[in-house]
């Protein structure tokens, strides 16, 4: 086979004239291209999927704003108010509300300032445990002008036309105290009445109930006094003043258990504690202890947790514009009805819970059985085992009928 070497040489020469592959420069570009192409493909696939799966835009309903409740307390000096606060706040939170708690520390002007603060914050409802039942008219008018609902809690605010009053039947509290005094003094007698703050409308209601119960009973109130801002030490002074001006009483009525603690202290200094019946209200732990120990005759139990939980439910219902009667019926509290009470401006909606008498005889059933206080706390200073043993021993002083017959 004949090969044209010149042709081959020419071909090589022509190939030599072509640009040679630039390995050092072109290779990175090729590598980069290899990386970019898969990435572009992936992006195309993803965008295609996104287009295929995209849903039409839907406007979601706005989440309901939390109900804002302002809660203004007189103070936390009295044991029960801590219970009220905790029960109210926990119940309101369960219902989706937010509660702002303020403590006026017994200062009525400070309470006005707190309510003004609630108004500026745009609360939906303001709940007030009033220090002075007549000093809040103007600030409550401001709240109403701002479209805020107002609740009188436990103490009726006079002349303000609040949207709801929730408390216990305070006249019933006074009647129960009076009935206990009549039972302790069936032949009548002379008593001291030491009331709470004169600016608290509850005091007036309790006094009216007491007077009604004692009418034609033969029991005479020979000394009365009031304790400003419910200061317990003033009850100590009042008892001593009464002993000087009116002599030794046959029984003592106190506006609450805190006042009773100091009143009994005054009686103890005159060696009268345990010899004079003492009645009060609130079922504080110290009072329950005194009852089983024998220095206090009775107290009036008011389930403050029930009151606070009911108030929280009704506050939320007010904020939502719900019917009060229906809300009260659905509150979980038995036999709870919305009635009315006159606050000086006319009839306003009212919910009043019935109180219960507590004595040594029903302490276990009412107080311990309800979980209000624990047995070991109530009977802390009482040897119940020894007491039960003494009660089980037969009375001495004579032979049994069987022995006599034999």
C-alpha positions as CSV (number, residue, x, y, z in Angstrom):
1,X,0.0,0.0,0.0
2,X,1.4,3.3,-1.0
3,X,1.3,6.0,1.6
4,X,1.6,9.6,0.6
5,X,3.9,10.8,3.3
6,X,3.7,14.3,2.1
7,X,0.0,14.3,2.7
8,X,0.4,13.0,6.2
9,X,3.0,15.6,6.9
10,X,0.8,18.2,5.5
11,X,-2.1,17.0,7.8
12,X,0.1,17.2,10.8
13,X,1.3,20.6,9.8
14,X,-2.4,21.7,9.4
15,X,-3.3,20.2,12.8
16,X,-0.3,22.0,14.3
17,X,-1.7,25.2,13.1
18,X,-5.0,24.6,15.0
19,X,-5.3,26.0,18.5
20,X,-4.2,23.4,21.0
21,X,-6.6,22.5,23.9
22,X,-5.7,24.8,26.8
23,X,-5.9,22.3,29.6
24,X,-4.7,24.6,32.3
25,X,-7.4,27.3,31.6
26,X,-10.4,25.5,30.1
27,X,-10.7,22.6,32.7
28,X,-12.0,24.8,35.6
29,X,-14.6,26.3,33.4
30,X,-15.8,22.9,32.4
31,X,-15.9,21.8,36.0
32,X,-17.9,24.9,37.0
33,X,-20.4,24.2,34.2
34,X,-20.8,20.6,35.5
35,X,-21.7,22.0,38.9
36,X,-24.1,24.8,37.6
37,X,-26.2,22.6,35.3
38,X,-27.5,20.2,38.0
39,X,-28.2,23.1,40.3
40,X,-30.2,24.9,37.6
41,X,-32.1,21.7,37.0
42,X,-32.9,21.3,40.6
43,X,-34.1,24.9,40.9
44,X,-36.3,24.4,37.8
45,X,-37.8,21.3,39.3
46,X,-38.4,23.0,42.7
47,X,-40.0,26.0,41.1
48,X,-42.2,23.7,39.0
49,X,-43.3,21.8,42.1
50,X,-44.0,25.0,43.9
51,X,-46.2,26.1,41.0
52,X,-48.0,22.8,40.9
53,X,-48.6,22.7,44.8
54,X,-49.4,26.3,45.5
55,X,-52.8,26.9,47.0
56,X,-55.0,30.0,46.4
57,X,-54.3,32.7,49.0
58,X,-56.8,32.5,51.9
59,X,-57.3,35.3,54.4
60,X,-57.2,33.7,57.9
61,X,-59.5,35.0,60.6
62,X,-57.7,37.3,63.1
63,X,-57.1,35.8,66.5
64,X,-59.4,37.1,69.2
65,X,-57.6,39.6,71.4
66,X,-57.1,38.7,75.0
67,X,-59.7,40.2,77.4
68,X,-57.9,42.7,79.8
69,X,-59.2,42.9,83.4
70,X,-57.9,45.3,86.0
71,X,-58.3,44.2,89.6
72,X,-57.8,46.7,92.4
73,X,-57.5,45.5,96.0
74,X,-58.0,47.4,99.2
75,X,-55.0,45.6,100.7
76,X,-53.7,42.2,101.5
77,X,-53.6,42.7,105.2
78,X,-56.7,40.5,105.7
79,X,-55.9,36.8,105.0
80,X,-58.8,36.2,102.7
81,X,-57.8,38.7,100.0
82,X,-54.9,36.6,98.9
83,X,-57.3,33.7,98.4
84,X,-59.6,36.0,96.3
85,X,-56.7,37.2,94.2
86,X,-55.4,33.7,93.4
87,X,-58.8,32.2,92.6
88,X,-59.8,35.2,90.4
89,X,-56.6,35.3,88.4
90,X,-56.4,31.5,87.8
91,X,-60.1,31.4,86.7
92,X,-59.8,34.4,84.4
93,X,-56.6,33.0,82.8
94,X,-58.4,29.7,82.1
95,X,-61.0,31.7,80.2
96,X,-58.3,33.4,78.1
97,X,-58.2,36.7,80.0
98,X,-55.3,38.7,81.3
99,X,-55.5,40.2,84.8
100,X,-53.5,43.2,86.0
101,X,-53.6,43.2,89.9
102,X,-53.0,46.4,91.9
103,X,-52.9,46.8,95.7
104,X,-53.9,50.2,97.1
105,X,-52.6,49.4,100.6
106,X,-55.6,51.0,102.3
107,X,-55.1,54.3,100.5
108,X,-58.3,55.5,98.8
109,X,-56.6,58.1,96.7
110,X,-54.1,55.5,95.5
111,X,-57.0,53.3,94.5
112,X,-58.4,56.2,92.4
113,X,-54.9,56.5,90.7
114,X,-54.9,52.8,90.0
115,X,-58.3,52.9,88.4
116,X,-57.2,55.9,86.2
117,X,-54.2,53.8,85.2
118,X,-56.5,50.9,84.2
119,X,-58.6,53.4,82.1
120,X,-55.4,54.6,80.2
121,X,-54.4,51.0,79.6
122,X,-57.8,50.4,77.9
123,X,-59.0,47.6,80.2
124,X,-62.2,45.8,79.1
125,X,-63.4,45.4,82.7
126,X,-62.3,46.9,86.1
127,X,-63.0,44.9,89.3
128,X,-62.8,46.9,92.5
129,X,-62.6,46.0,96.2
130,X,-63.4,49.5,97.4
131,X,-61.6,51.1,100.3
132,X,-64.2,53.9,100.5
133,X,-67.6,53.0,99.1
134,X,-68.4,56.7,98.2
135,X,-65.1,58.1,96.9
136,X,-65.0,56.4,93.5
137,X,-68.0,57.9,91.7
138,X,-66.0,60.3,89.4
139,X,-63.4,57.8,88.4
140,X,-65.9,55.1,87.6
141,X,-67.8,57.7,85.5
142,X,-64.5,58.1,83.6
143,X,-64.3,54.3,83.1
144,X,-67.8,54.2,81.8
145,X,-67.2,57.1,79.4
146,X,-64.3,55.0,78.0
147,X,-66.6,52.1,77.4
148,X,-65.1,50.0,80.3
149,X,-67.3,47.8,82.5
150,X,-67.0,48.1,86.2
151,X,-67.7,45.5,88.9
152,X,-68.1,46.2,92.7
153,X,-66.5,43.1,94.2
154,X,-67.5,42.1,97.7
155,X,-68.2,45.7,98.8
156,X,-70.9,47.8,97.1
157,X,-69.7,51.0,95.6
158,X,-72.4,53.6,96.3
159,X,-73.7,56.2,93.8
160,X,-71.6,54.9,90.8
161,X,-74.0,52.7,88.9
162,X,-71.5,49.8,88.5
163,X,-72.3,47.2,86.0
164,X,-72.4,44.4,88.5
165,X,-72.2,43.8,92.3
166,X,-71.0,40.4,93.5
167,X,-70.7,39.6,97.2
168,X,-72.2,37.5,99.9
169,X,-75.5,38.3,101.5
170,X,-74.1,40.6,104.1
171,X,-77.4,41.2,105.9
172,X,-77.6,37.4,106.3
173,X,-74.1,37.5,107.8
174,X,-75.4,39.9,110.5
175,X,-78.5,37.8,111.1
176,X,-76.4,34.6,111.5
177,X,-74.2,36.4,114.1
178,X,-77.3,37.7,115.9
179,X,-78.9,34.2,116.0
180,X,-75.6,32.8,117.4
181,X,-75.7,35.4,120.1
182,X,-79.3,34.6,120.9
183,X,-78.4,30.9,121.2
184,X,-75.5,31.7,123.5
185,X,-77.7,34.1,125.6
186,X,-81.2,32.6,125.6
187,X,-82.2,34.8,128.6
188,X,-80.8,38.0,127.0
189,X,-77.8,40.0,128.0
190,X,-75.5,42.9,127.3
191,X,-73.1,42.8,124.4
192,X,-70.4,44.9,122.7
193,X,-70.5,45.3,118.9
194,X,-67.1,46.1,117.3
195,X,-67.6,46.8,113.6
196,X,-65.2,47.2,110.7
197,X,-64.5,50.3,108.6
198,X,-67.3,52.9,108.6
199,X,-66.5,53.6,105.0
200,X,-67.3,50.0,104.0
201,X,-70.9,49.6,103.0
202,X,-70.7,45.9,104.0
203,X,-70.5,47.0,107.6
204,X,-73.8,48.8,107.3
205,X,-75.4,45.8,105.8
206,X,-74.1,43.5,108.5
207,X,-75.2,45.9,111.2
208,X,-78.7,46.0,109.7
209,X,-78.9,42.2,109.8
210,X,-77.6,42.1,113.4
211,X,-80.2,44.6,114.5
212,X,-83.0,42.7,112.8
213,X,-82.0,39.4,114.5
214,X,-81.6,40.9,118.0
215,X,-85.0,42.6,117.9
216,X,-87.2,41.5,120.8
217,X,-84.5,39.0,121.9
218,X,-83.7,40.6,125.3
219,X,-80.1,41.3,124.1
220,X,-79.0,44.9,124.4
221,X,-76.0,46.4,122.6
222,X,-74.4,48.5,125.4
223,X,-71.3,49.6,123.5
224,X,-70.5,50.0,119.8
225,X,-67.4,51.1,117.9
226,X,-65.9,51.0,114.4
227,X,-62.3,50.2,113.3
228,X,-61.1,52.5,110.5
229,X,-59.6,50.6,107.5
230,X,-60.4,47.3,109.4
231,X,-57.3,47.8,111.6
232,X,-57.4,45.0,114.1
233,X,-55.5,46.8,116.8
234,X,-58.3,49.2,117.0
235,X,-60.6,46.4,118.2
236,X,-58.2,45.8,121.1
237,X,-58.6,49.4,122.1
238,X,-62.3,49.4,121.6
239,X,-62.8,46.4,124.0
240,X,-60.8,48.1,126.7
241,X,-62.7,51.3,126.2
242,X,-66.0,49.4,126.4
243,X,-65.0,47.6,129.6
244,X,-64.3,51.0,131.2
245,X,-67.4,52.8,129.9
246,X,-70.0,50.0,130.0
247,X,-68.6,47.2,132.2
248,X,-68.1,43.6,131.5
249,X,-70.3,42.3,128.6
250,X,-72.1,39.0,128.3
251,X,-70.9,38.5,124.7
252,X,-69.0,40.2,121.9
253,X,-69.8,40.7,118.2
254,X,-66.8,41.5,116.0
255,X,-66.9,42.6,112.3
256,X,-64.5,39.9,111.2
257,X,-62.1,37.3,112.5
258,X,-59.1,39.6,112.4
259,X,-60.8,42.1,114.7
260,X,-61.9,39.2,116.9
261,X,-58.2,38.1,117.3
262,X,-57.4,41.5,119.0
263,X,-60.7,41.7,120.9
264,X,-60.0,38.3,122.4
265,X,-56.5,39.4,123.3
266,X,-58.0,42.3,125.2
267,X,-60.4,39.9,127.0
268,X,-57.5,37.6,127.9
269,X,-55.8,40.5,129.6
270,X,-58.8,40.7,131.8
271,X,-59.1,36.9,132.3
272,X,-62.3,36.9,130.3
273,X,-61.2,34.9,127.2
274,X,-63.2,31.7,126.9
275,X,-65.8,32.9,129.3
276,X,-67.6,35.3,127.0
277,X,-69.1,34.2,123.7
278,X,-67.5,35.9,120.6
279,X,-68.9,35.8,117.1
280,X,-67.3,37.0,113.9
281,X,-67.0,36.2,110.2
282,X,-64.5,35.0,107.4
283,X,-63.5,31.6,108.8
284,X,-59.8,32.5,109.0
285,X,-57.5,29.7,110.1
286,X,-56.7,31.5,113.4
287,X,-60.5,31.9,114.1
288,X,-61.1,28.2,113.4
289,X,-58.3,27.3,115.8
290,X,-59.9,29.6,118.4
291,X,-63.3,27.9,117.9
292,X,-62.0,24.4,118.5
293,X,-59.9,25.7,121.4
294,X,-62.9,27.4,123.0
295,X,-62.1,31.1,122.9
296,X,-64.4,32.0,120.0
297,X,-67.9,30.8,119.6
298,X,-68.5,30.9,115.9
299,X,-67.6,32.4,112.6
300,X,-69.4,32.9,109.3
301,X,-67.9,30.9,106.5
302,X,-67.9,32.6,103.1
303,X,-66.4,30.6,100.3
304,X,-64.2,33.3,98.9
305,X,-62.8,31.0,96.2
306,X,-66.4,30.6,95.0
307,X,-67.0,34.3,95.0
308,X,-63.7,35.0,93.2
309,X,-64.3,32.3,90.5
310,X,-67.8,33.5,89.9
311,X,-66.6,37.1,89.6
312,X,-64.0,36.1,87.1
313,X,-66.5,34.2,85.0
314,X,-68.9,37.1,85.0
315,X,-66.2,39.7,84.3
316,X,-65.3,37.7,81.1
317,X,-69.0,37.5,80.2
318,X,-69.4,41.2,80.6
319,X,-66.4,41.9,78.4
320,X,-67.9,39.6,75.7
321,X,-71.3,41.2,76.0
322,X,-73.0,38.0,77.2
323,X,-76.2,37.9,79.2
324,X,-75.5,38.0,83.0
325,X,-78.3,35.8,84.0
326,X,-77.2,33.1,81.6
327,X,-73.6,33.5,82.6
328,X,-74.5,33.2,86.3
329,X,-76.5,30.1,85.7
330,X,-73.6,28.5,83.8
331,X,-71.0,29.6,86.4
332,X,-71.0,26.2,88.2
333,X,-72.2,27.7,91.5
334,X,-75.4,26.2,92.7
335,X,-78.6,28.3,93.0
336,X,-76.8,31.4,91.7
337,X,-79.1,34.1,90.4
338,X,-78.8,37.7,89.2
339,X,-81.0,40.0,91.3
340,X,-80.7,43.7,91.9
341,X,-79.6,46.1,94.6
342,X,-80.0,49.8,95.0
343,X,-76.6,51.6,95.0
344,X,-78.2,55.1,95.3
345,X,-78.5,55.5,91.5
346,X,-81.2,52.9,91.2
347,X,-81.2,49.1,90.8
348,X,-78.0,47.5,89.5
349,X,-77.4,43.8,88.8
350,X,-76.3,41.9,91.8
351,X,-75.1,38.3,92.6
352,X,-75.2,37.4,96.3
353,X,-73.8,34.1,97.7
354,X,-75.2,32.7,100.9
355,X,-72.9,32.4,103.9
356,X,-72.7,29.4,106.4
357,X,-72.4,29.3,110.2
358,X,-69.3,27.5,111.5
359,X,-69.0,26.2,115.1
360,X,-67.0,23.5,116.8
361,X,-69.8,21.1,116.0
362,X,-69.7,21.4,112.2
363,X,-66.0,22.5,111.7
364,X,-65.0,19.1,110.2
365,X,-68.0,19.1,107.8
366,X,-67.9,22.7,106.5
367,X,-64.3,23.8,106.8
368,X,-62.2,20.7,106.5
369,X,-64.6,18.8,104.3
370,X,-64.6,21.6,101.8
371,X,-60.8,21.8,101.8
372,X,-60.9,25.4,103.0
373,X,-58.4,24.5,105.8
374,X,-56.6,21.3,106.7
375,X,-57.5,19.3,109.8
376,X,-53.9,19.3,111.1
377,X,-53.9,23.1,110.9
378,X,-57.2,23.7,112.5
379,X,-56.5,21.3,115.4
380,X,-52.9,22.3,115.7
381,X,-53.2,23.1,119.4
382,X,-55.8,20.5,120.3
383,X,-55.0,16.9,121.3
384,X,-57.9,15.3,119.5
385,X,-56.9,11.7,120.6
386,X,-57.0,12.7,124.3
387,X,-60.2,14.6,123.7
388,X,-61.9,11.6,122.0
389,X,-60.7,9.3,124.9
390,X,-62.2,11.6,127.5
391,X,-65.5,11.7,125.6
392,X,-65.6,7.9,125.4
393,X,-65.1,7.3,129.2
394,X,-68.3,6.7,131.2
395,X,-69.3,9.4,133.6
396,X,-68.4,8.8,137.2
397,X,-70.6,9.3,140.2
398,X,-72.7,6.2,140.4
399,X,-73.0,2.5,139.6
400,X,-74.6,1.3,136.4
401,X,-78.2,0.1,136.4
402,X,-77.0,-3.4,135.9
403,X,-74.7,-3.3,138.9
404,X,-77.5,-1.9,141.1
405,X,-79.8,-4.7,140.0
406,X,-77.3,-7.3,140.9
